Structure formats: C-alpha cells, structure tokens
Amino acid sequence: MSIFARPHYTSEVTLFIEELKAKKPTLEAEQREGRAIWWDKKLDRSEQADYQDARVPQQPYVYGTSGHPNSEQA
C-alpha cells in the first residue's frame, strides 16, 4: 500500500458533486447538450482554409502608430 493512499476518504468536493448528481440525475445529459452547442461541431475544411487565406498578418508591435490616420509620418 502506498504511503499516500487515504483509504475511506472522500473529499468535500466529491461529496458535493455526488449529492448534486443524486438531486438532479439529468445534469450530465444537460452538460453534454450545452457542450454540443458550442464545442462539438464538425469543421468545414474548405471554409477553414478560406479563413486562413484571408487572414492579415499582425504587426510585431500591436500598439504602434504607423499606418494610423492621426500619426505623423516624415
């Protein structure tokens, strides 16, 4: 047995999550639905390639004033 093992110990967080799941059994399904809204999407590779091709490279110093209409150029 490892010296770090703590038999018969359950953290407060684990107890809270288990209690929450017991009170609301649909919680995990709702989480999966929510994740599917924002994250689980199929990518269209051609649109992604178009997006990368249209990307404008960022200047090394973002807050520089060159090219700004109010900048003084010599």
C-alpha positions as CSV (number, residue, x, y, z in Angstrom):
1,M,0.0,0.0,0.0
2,S,1.3,3.5,-0.9
3,I,2.1,5.9,1.9
4,F,0.0,8.5,0.1
5,A,-3.2,6.4,-0.2
6,R,-6.0,7.5,2.0
7,P,-8.5,4.7,2.3
8,H,-12.1,5.6,3.1
9,Y,-11.5,9.3,2.3
10,T,-13.8,11.2,0.1
11,S,-13.2,14.9,-0.4
12,E,-15.8,17.6,0.2
13,V,-15.9,18.4,-3.5
14,T,-16.5,14.8,-4.5
15,L,-19.3,14.6,-1.9
16,F,-20.8,17.8,-3.2
17,I,-20.8,16.6,-6.8
18,E,-22.2,13.2,-5.9
19,E,-25.0,14.9,-4.0
20,L,-25.7,17.3,-6.9
21,K,-25.9,14.4,-9.3
22,A,-28.2,12.5,-7.0
23,K,-30.5,15.5,-6.7
24,K,-30.5,16.2,-10.5
25,P,-30.0,13.0,-12.4
26,T,-30.3,14.8,-15.8
27,L,-27.3,17.0,-15.0
28,E,-24.7,15.1,-17.1
29,A,-27.0,15.0,-20.1
30,E,-27.7,18.7,-19.9
31,Q,-23.9,19.4,-19.7
32,R,-23.4,17.3,-22.9
33,E,-26.2,19.2,-24.7
34,G,-24.6,22.5,-23.6
35,R,-21.2,21.4,-24.8
36,A,-22.7,20.3,-28.2
37,I,-24.0,23.8,-28.7
38,W,-20.6,25.5,-28.6
39,W,-17.8,22.9,-29.0
40,D,-18.8,19.6,-30.6
41,K,-19.0,20.9,-34.2
42,K,-17.9,19.4,-37.5
43,L,-15.4,21.6,-39.3
44,D,-15.7,22.5,-42.9
45,R,-12.1,22.3,-44.1
46,S,-12.7,24.5,-47.2
47,E,-14.1,27.3,-45.1
48,Q,-11.3,26.9,-42.6
49,A,-8.8,27.2,-45.5
50,D,-10.5,30.3,-46.8
51,Y,-10.4,31.8,-43.3
52,Q,-6.6,31.2,-43.1
53,D,-6.0,32.6,-46.6
54,A,-7.9,35.8,-45.7
55,R,-6.0,36.3,-42.5
56,V,-4.0,39.6,-42.3
57,P,-0.6,39.2,-40.5
58,Q,-0.4,41.1,-37.3
59,Q,2.4,43.7,-36.9
60,P,5.1,43.0,-34.4
61,Y,4.1,45.8,-32.1
62,V,0.3,45.9,-31.9
63,Y,0.1,49.3,-30.3
64,G,2.3,51.0,-32.8
65,T,1.1,54.1,-34.6
66,S,2.4,53.5,-38.1
67,G,-0.4,53.5,-40.5
68,H,-2.8,55.2,-38.1
69,P,-4.7,58.2,-39.7
70,N,-3.6,60.5,-36.9
71,S,0.1,59.5,-36.9
72,E,2.7,61.9,-38.1
73,Q,4.8,60.4,-40.9
74,A,8.1,62.0,-42.0
